[in-house]
Amino acid sequence: APSEPVDWLLCDMAWRPPEVAQPLAKWAKRNWARQLVANIKLPMTKKLEILTRVRETLTEGGWQDVRARQLYHDRDEITLSAWRTA
């Protein structure tokens, strides 16, 4: 836990997507960060299903306007961005 809220939470963990989404949602629930940028490593199968679950977890945690972009240089991950009000 940060000693005070931060402006940005940046995440690039090589874990399974649902396991990454849980602590990111916790940061929003506890008002620890205002902006989020996270790289989510995609599984070999069920990519859309997993991404949908991750977005739902983040939204339920309090992140708003969760956007996903698959960047050209890495087809095996999705970059998410979101924000929350202070």
Secondary structure as UniProt FT lines:
FT   STRAND          6..11
FT   HELIX           17..29
FT   TURN            30..31
FT   STRAND          33..41
FT   HELIX           47..61
FT   STRAND          64..69
FT   TURN            72..73
FT   TURN            75..76
FT   STRAND          77..83
//
